[in-house]
Amino acid sequence: MSRLILFNKPYGVLSQFTDRGAESARATLSDFIRLPGVYPAGRLDRDSEGLLLLTDNGRFQARIADPRFKMAKTYFVQVEGAVGEAALDRLRQGVELKDGVTRPAEAEVVGAPPLWPRDPPIRFRKSVPDCWLSLTIREGRNRQVRRMTAAVGHPTLRLVRWRIGDWTVEGMAPGAWREAALA
């Protein structure tokens, strides 16, 4: 039977089991997960947090990671500035990036989500407001969410992947993992 692992990746951890070529050792998945034969299904940048799925099923791994399958991924994104309807509409229609226009996203302003404190904390600036977005995308370009929010004038301060398909990180502490059923 195939395995599916839900992992709440902390900030600063690489989405791989080894850190090749680094002069100083950085945290990797092997610091948290010691299960043979499972591999990440997709990636989450070192400076991003939240849900990372791991599996030993190659077909399932491809289904999660390949944009052709359009699996929904929902992020909570803390951004600089107060996001207005014009910026939300651009996100909802697709944003022009250097590598082409993104697929339309589901985007809305939300209250601060029930997240764990980040270590290190986000720098607070009295003169620059911030707000939270819920952003759902169905593709996975390199640093896509960060590039999308920057393109509409709101650089990302904190990025947490909350959901992939039907799986969520809700109730999991950073660094925690659990097994789940394959859909």
Secondary structure, DSSP 8 states (H G I E B T S, - for coil): ---EEEEEE-TT--SSS--TT-SS----GGGT---TT-EESS---TT-EEEEEEES-HHHHHHHH-GGG---EEEEEEEES---HHHHHHHHH--EETTEE----EEEEE---S----SS-----TTS-EEEEEEEES---TTHHHHHHHHTT--EEEEEEEEETTEE-TT--TT-EEEE---
